[in-house]
Amino acid sequence: MTTELTALVWAALLGLVHILAPAALRTQQYGLTLNAGPRDEAMPPPSALAARLARAQANFFESFPLFAAAIFVIYVADLETETTLLAAWVWLVARVAYLPLYALGVPYVRGVAWVTSIVALLTLLLRPLLG
């Protein structure tokens, strides 16, 4: 398995963390019975932390499919380079850093993590087009 594919698997595991973290906080806040039910009634607002984790989750799942597509195309077209290897890990590390920064409400540094992930993603997406 290529290093880029390894980064993709780790990214998928990070996606699972993004799913489980806000779910655990919702269960803690609302209780298992309410959380496990159909949620037909209006739910009280989530805690600030749960809301931040939900927004971080949405942000992650906006870019993860693009990352996965880029890694897939790079792998299938046999376009792996040291640059794609580095970009894949930079994207993953930036996304790992983004989660606690968002959860803790850290301004600016969170933005740096996001921009870093976008630059790495663009590097990966442009590799098949620019050769």
C-alpha positions in Angstrom: 0.0 0.0 0.0 1.3 3.4 -0.9 2.0 6.1 1.7 -0.8 8.2 0.3 -3.3 5.3 0.7 -2.1 4.9 4.2 -2.8 8.6 4.9 -6.3 8.0 3.3 -7.0 5.2 5.8 -5.9 7.4 8.7 -8.1 10.2 7.3 -11.1 7.8 7.3 -10.4 6.9 10.9 -10.2 10.7 11.7 -13.7 10.9 10.0 -14.9 8.3 12.5 -13.6 10.5 15.3 -15.5 13.4 13.8 -18.7 11.3 13.9 -18.2 9.8 17.4 -17.1 12.9 19.3 -20.2 15.0 18.8 -22.4 11.9 19.2 -20.9 11.2 22.6 -21.5 14.8 23.7 -25.1 14.7 22.5 -25.6 11.5 24.5 -24.0 13.0 27.5 -26.1 16.1 27.2 -29.5 14.7 26.2 -29.3 11.2 27.8 -29.4 7.9 26.0 -33.2 7.6 25.9 -33.7 11.0 24.1 -30.6 10.5 21.9 -31.6 7.0 20.9 -35.2 8.0 20.1 -36.6 9.3 16.8 -36.0 12.9 17.8 -39.4 14.0 16.6 -39.7 16.7 19.2 -37.6 19.8 19.2 -34.2 19.2 20.9 -32.7 21.8 23.2 -29.7 23.6 21.8 -26.5 21.6 22.0 -23.7 22.7 24.4 -21.2 25.1 22.9 -18.6 22.2 22.7 -21.1 19.9 21.0 -22.0 22.6 18.5 -18.4 23.3 17.7 -17.7 19.6 17.2 -20.7 19.3 14.9 -19.4 22.3 12.8 -15.9 20.8 12.7 -17.4 17.5 11.5 -19.3 19.3 8.7 -16.1 21.1 7.7 -14.1 17.8 7.7 -16.7 16.1 5.5 -16.6 18.9 3.0 -13.0 18.3 2.2 -12.5 14.6 2.9 -14.2 13.4 -0.3 -12.0 15.7 -2.3 -8.9 14.3 -0.5 -10.1 10.8 -1.1 -10.7 11.5 -4.8 -7.3 13.1 -5.2 -5.5 10.1 -3.5 -7.5 7.7 -5.6 -6.6 9.4 -8.9 -3.0 9.7 -7.9 -2.8 6.0 -7.0 -4.7 4.8 -10.1 -2.6 7.0 -12.5 0.6 6.0 -10.7 1.5 9.7 -10.0 2.9 9.3 -6.5 5.8 11.6 -5.8 7.6 12.9 -2.8 5.4 16.0 -3.1 2.1 14.0 -3.1 3.4 12.0 -0.1 4.2 15.2 1.8 0.9 16.8 0.8 -1.1 13.8 1.9 0.5 13.8 5.4 0.3 17.6 5.7 -3.4 17.5 4.9 -3.9 14.8 7.5 -1.9 16.5 10.2 -3.6 19.8 9.5 -7.0 18.2 9.8 -6.0 16.4 13.0 -4.9 19.7 14.5 -8.1 21.5 13.3 -10.4 19.3 15.4 -9.1 20.3 18.9 -8.5 23.8 17.8 -12.1 24.2 16.7 -13.4 22.3 19.8 -11.5 24.7 22.0 -12.5 27.8 20.1 -9.0 28.8 19.2 -9.1 31.6 16.6 -6.5 32.3 13.9 -4.4 29.2 14.6 -7.5 27.1 13.6 -7.6 29.2 10.4 -3.9 28.4 9.8 -4.6 24.7 10.1 -7.5 25.0 7.7 -5.5 27.0 5.1 -2.7 24.5 5.4 -5.1 21.6 4.7 -6.5 23.5 1.7 -3.0 24.2 0.2 -2.1 20.5 0.6 -5.4 19.4 -0.9 -4.9 21.7 -3.9 -1.4 20.3 -4.3 -3.0 16.8 -4.5 -5.8 17.8 -6.8 -3.5 19.6 -9.2 -0.9 16.8 -9.5 -3.0 14.8 -12.1 -3.7 17.9 -14.1 -0.2 19.4 -14.1 1.8 16.2 -14.3 
